[in-house]
Amino acid sequence: MMQLFLFRTAARVWLASLAAVALLSAPVMAAPRRAPLPTILISIDGFRPDYLSPALTPNLWALAHSGTQGTMRPAFPSITFPNHWTLVTGLRPDRHGVINGAMADPAHPGAIFGKGSEEPFWWEGAEPIWAAAERAGIRTGTMFWPGSSVAIHGQRPANWQAYHADMPNMARAETVLDWMRRPASIRPRLVTLYFGDVDVAGHRHGPQSAQVRDAITSVDAAIGHLRAGLRAMGRSANLVVVSDHGMAPVDPARVVWAKDYLNPADYRLVSYGGIYFFNNVPGHEAALAQQVARFPAFIHCWPKGDLPKRFHYGRNPRVPDWLCLPEPGARIMDGTPAHPNDGGDHGYDPDSPDMRALFIATGPAFRRGGHLPVFDNVDVEPLLRRLIGLPQRTPDQRDGSDAVFASVLMRR
């Protein structure tokens, strides 16, 4: 009996050994790699991180606490168009070329850039992520974003709409949901979604106004609608919610008028407000430099070649001859502005707490309860590339890195 037991035991060991050898000698079959989930990049223009609260923004609050949150330092200048282009190119304004919300270009005499400018030459200093994605076979959709209706070197998103400021927030969110309901073959893997109401209300009435709270409530509800719609269709997605800059309350006692300091014959205005851009009149340079020195001490002025290095700004040929930067809350006004008594402004030093921008990221790619130190918004585009499976640019082609997110990303 004992011999039979030993024989059976030896047989089992021998068969197990054969199975192990067979497994080791068999060709290794890699597990099929799943396609990345859709990523939706949401911008709330002019949203300060301290607007976030469980009472005012229940949907954003829930998103923040289901994933990762932090604050971002905007690129200089802390203005809408330059920073939106930085968020999707990973380059600072001095490199991507959208250096202001109003600008001229020496290579195109007489051309003036404004909010409705869609000539490709203004934008083609850098490739936005949706253009790179489309070239790589990754379908994209843009429900508004500065520059998204422009054919960048002939490339547009597969799905895009011309900007209409009066399109309701809910309709914007519903358009994105319609894209997410599509079959996988025509469903965008990268989507952008833009809301502008909070910035508009912040300018007109100030960051702590009832009008701003109403605008925040409207945007938060639209994001809640998007979130509920994704859940109802069982569609998993990574959501990245950002703002381009904050908003500072304007101090009427520190609003100055350029005409009280500068001779109109000696300069040419480019833009005014929380940052003041202007050019020399040829032959009047010395006179203008003397007049600039007369501005109050809370206004700091530099010729374009002398700006602080931390701004990473001033080499692009579109940067005007002079830049004056008021301290937060001060303004320099010029001409006959439509809204001379605005209650809020931006464009100030990106290191100012009032200029800090929102960052929330949630979805299967992100750890719950993650918190990030303050980081530069040039890091967002590399993060988006990682999320949608698009190779990173080489270090010389970008100003940011996704390294800051290493601690909050789930390992794949």
Backbone hydrogen bonds, N-H to C=O, Kabsch-Sander energy under -0.5 kcal/mol:
donor,donor_aa,acceptor,acceptor_aa,energy
5,F,1,M,-2.1
6,L,2,M,-2.3
7,F,3,Q,-2.3
8,R,4,L,-2.4
9,T,5,F,-2.3
10,A,6,L,-2.4
11,A,7,F,-2.2
12,R,8,R,-2.3
13,V,9,T,-2.2
14,W,10,A,-2.5
15,L,11,A,-2.6
16,A,12,R,-2.3
17,S,13,V,-2.1
18,L,14,W,-2.1
19,A,15,L,-2.2
20,A,16,A,-2.2
21,V,17,S,-2.4
22,A,18,L,-2.4
23,L,19,A,-2.2
24,L,20,A,-2.3
25,S,21,V,-2.3
26,A,22,A,-1.3
30,A,28,V,-0.6
34,R,32,P,-0.5
39,T,189,R,-2.8
40,I,238,N,-2.8
41,L,39,T,-0.6
41,L,191,V,-3.4
42,I,40,I,-0.6
42,I,240,V,-3.1
43,S,193,L,-2.9
44,I,242,V,-2.4
45,D,43,S,-0.6
45,D,195,F,-2.5
47,F,44,I,-1.6
48,R,46,G,-0.7
51,Y,48,R,-2.0
52,L,49,P,-1.5
57,T,53,S,-2.4
61,W,57,T,-2.9
62,A,58,P,-1.9
63,L,59,N,-2.2
64,A,60,L,-2.7
65,H,61,W,-2.0
66,S,62,A,-0.8
66,S,63,L,-0.8
67,G,63,L,-0.6
67,G,64,A,-0.6
68,T,361,A,-3.4
69,Q,370,G,-2.0
70,G,359,F,-2.1
72,M,357,A,-2.7
73,R,375,F,-2.9
78,S,348,Y,-0.7
79,I,77,P,-2.7
83,N,79,I,-1.8
84,H,80,T,-2.5
85,W,81,F,-2.0
86,T,82,P,-1.7
87,L,83,N,-2.3
88,V,84,H,-1.0
89,T,85,W,-0.8
89,T,86,T,-0.7
90,G,86,T,-2.6
95,R,92,R,-1.9
96,H,92,R,-2.4
97,G,93,P,-2.4
99,I,97,G,-1.6
103,M,113,F,-0.9
105,D,111,A,-0.6
108,H,105,D,-2.4
111,A,108,H,-2.1
113,F,103,M,-3.2
117,S,114,G,-1.9
122,W,119,E,-1.7
123,W,119,E,-0.5
123,W,120,P,-1.3
124,E,120,P,-1.7
125,G,96,H,-0.5
126,A,123,W,-1.1
129,I,88,V,-2.1
131,A,128,P,-0.8
132,A,128,P,-1.8
133,A,129,I,-2.6
134,E,130,W,-2.4
135,R,131,A,-2.0
136,A,132,A,-1.3
137,G,134,E,-1.5
138,I,133,A,-3.0
139,R,137,G,-0.6
141,G,190,L,-2.2
142,T,159,N,-2.7
143,M,141,G,-0.5
143,M,192,T,-3.4
144,F,142,T,-1.4
148,S,145,W,-2.7
150,V,147,G,-1.4
152,I,150,V,-1.1
152,I,155,Q,-2.1
153,H,151,A,-0.8
154,G,151,A,-0.9
155,Q,152,I,-1.9
156,R,154,G,-0.5
159,N,140,T,-1.3
161,Q,142,T,-0.9
167,M,164,H,-1.9
172,R,168,P,-1.7
173,A,169,N,-2.2
174,E,170,M,-2.5
175,T,171,A,-1.9
176,V,172,R,-1.6
177,L,173,A,-2.0
178,D,174,E,-2.3
179,W,175,T,-1.8
180,M,176,V,-2.1
181,R,177,L,-1.2
182,R,179,W,-1.2
186,I,183,P,-1.7
187,R,183,P,-0.5
187,R,184,A,-0.8
189,R,139,R,-2.9
190,L,139,R,-1.3
191,V,39,T,-2.4
192,T,141,G,-1.9
193,L,41,L,-2.4
194,Y,143,M,-1.8
195,F,43,S,-2.3
199,D,45,D,-0.6
200,V,196,G,-1.8
201,A,197,D,-2.5
202,G,198,V,-2.2
203,H,199,D,-2.4
204,R,200,V,-2.2
205,H,201,A,-2.6
206,G,201,A,-0.5
206,G,202,G,-1.5
209,S,206,G,-1.5
213,R,209,S,-1.8
214,D,210,A,-2.3
215,A,211,Q,-2.1
216,I,212,V,-2.7
217,T,213,R,-2.3
218,S,214,D,-2.0
219,V,215,A,-2.2
220,D,216,I,-2.9
221,A,217,T,-2.1
222,A,218,S,-1.8
223,I,219,V,-2.3
224,G,220,D,-2.2
225,H,221,A,-2.2
226,L,222,A,-2.1
227,R,223,I,-2.5
228,A,224,G,-2.7
229,G,225,H,-2.4
230,L,226,L,-2.3
231,R,227,R,-2.0
232,A,228,A,-2.5
233,M,229,G,-1.6
234,G,231,R,-1.0
235,R,230,L,-2.7
236,S,234,G,-0.7
238,N,38,P,-2.7
239,L,237,A,-0.5
239,L,362,T,-3.0
240,V,40,I,-2.7
241,V,239,L,-0.5
241,V,360,I,-3.3
242,V,42,I,-3.3
242,V,240,V,-0.5
243,S,358,L,-1.3
246,G,355,M,-0.7
247,M,354,D,-1.2
248,A,345,D,-2.9
250,V,343,G,-2.4
251,D,329,G,-2.7
254,R,251,D,-2.6
255,V,252,P,-1.3
256,V,254,R,-0.6
256,V,331,R,-2.6
258,A,333,M,-2.9
260,D,257,W,-1.8
261,Y,258,A,-2.3
262,L,258,A,-3.3
266,D,263,N,-2.7
267,Y,264,P,-0.6
268,R,279,N,-2.1
270,V,277,F,-2.4
271,S,277,F,-1.4
273,G,332,I,-2.2
276,Y,324,C,-2.7
277,F,271,S,-2.4
277,F,275,I,-0.5
278,F,322,W,-1.7
279,N,268,R,-2.6
281,V,266,D,-1.4
284,H,281,V,-2.7
288,L,284,H,-2.4
289,A,285,E,-2.3
290,Q,286,A,-1.7
291,Q,287,A,-1.7
292,V,288,L,-2.6
293,A,289,A,-1.2
294,R,291,Q,-1.8
295,F,292,V,-1.7
299,I,296,P,-1.8
300,H,325,L,-2.1
302,W,323,L,-2.5
304,K,321,D,-2.3
306,D,303,P,-2.5
307,L,304,K,-0.7
311,F,308,P,-1.7
312,H,309,K,-1.8
319,V,316,N,-2.0
322,W,278,F,-2.4
323,L,302,W,-2.1
324,C,276,Y,-2.7
325,L,300,H,-3.8
327,E,298,F,-2.4
330,A,327,E,-2.5
331,R,254,R,-1.7
332,I,273,G,-1.7
333,M,256,V,-3.0
333,M,331,R,-0.5
342,D,339,H,-1.0
343,G,203,H,-1.4
344,G,203,H,-1.8
345,D,248,A,-2.1
347,G,78,S,-0.8
352,S,349,D,-2.2
355,M,352,S,-1.8
356,R,353,P,-1.1
357,A,72,M,-2.6
358,L,47,F,-0.7
359,F,70,G,-1.3
360,I,241,V,-2.4
361,A,68,T,-2.7
362,T,239,L,-2.5
366,F,363,G,-2.0
367,R,408,V,-3.1
369,G,67,G,-1.0
370,G,67,G,-1.5
370,G,367,R,-0.9
372,L,69,Q,-2.0
375,F,71,T,-1.5
377,N,73,R,-2.0
379,D,376,D,-1.8
380,V,377,N,-1.4
383,L,379,D,-1.4
384,L,380,V,-2.5
385,R,381,E,-2.2
386,R,382,P,-1.9
387,L,383,L,-2.3
388,I,384,L,-2.0
389,G,385,R,-0.9
389,G,386,R,-0.6
390,L,385,R,-2.5
397,Q,394,T,-2.4
398,R,395,P,-1.0
399,D,90,G,-2.9
400,G,90,G,-0.8
405,F,402,D,-1.6
406,A,403,A,-1.8
408,V,405,F,-1.6
409,L,405,F,-1.0
410,M,365,A,-2.8
